[in-house]
Amino acid sequence: MGGGVNYRFLSAWFLYSGNIALNKEQFLKYINCLYYRVPQKQIELCEDYLDGIEVVHCDYKELLTAKEYQHDKVVFLLDPPYIGTNLEGYSEEGETFNYADLLELMLLIRPPYLFFYINNRFLQIEDLFKKMVKHDLNAKAFSDVQMVDKCVTMSPNARRKETIYYHL
């Protein structure tokens, strides 16, 4: 395990959702947005956690179109930015992920996958899934989608429903 601090990882643990820090300065800028529920136990090392699993980090277009990943032993974990998210953490060489990219992702994905999303008044992802099936736009990927919801408390006055959509 290499040294250094992974501020993106710390962001996921401690900052209000939508705030992503890539360095110490950004993390300190968001310090007033700490989650209401700070983890009460130390993060434990899981050295063998991903044994036998190949983790690939690359642009989603590259990954979803690469021939070596076009079989059902590959499970895609999709966690696109939510509306209202700080998109700096999703930038690649000056290009920012946008909602046209989300639509392209929807056209490229195939089962098995897990898709993380938070519905809001701007985009109800279930409606998008239904319309893709209705208009036969990659319908195979969305016709048997299942979901799991969890209500998350972010502060004494803020809650939201987070959903994992899956087709395994």
C-alpha angles and dihedrals in degrees: 000000000000125000128248135068122287101213093183089060091047089050090057091052103040114018129082109264113273094038114104123180120200096180142016094269093055092046091053090047089060096042091111089059096064116148117261089234108055110187110268097206134056118265106253124218115248101191096169096036096110100033110147093017124107111216113201123194115193142111110305092235091056093047098045094048099042112113094220090065097048098104134087096251087075115085116195119215107203120192107162120180115277122232106275094028122135098253096199090096090056096051121117118190093332095315117117125207109248137176094270084061089051090055091048089050089053090054094048102043123101133179137305098059146127115217120195118203144149114218118221139167092279099052130018101190093198089061090051091051091051093049092049090054093044092053094039093243103153087325093167090067095053109028095089100032116153125195143204121199130201127184109223125199111212098173136348089278103031129075135156140177115246118196136197113203115197142182110183 
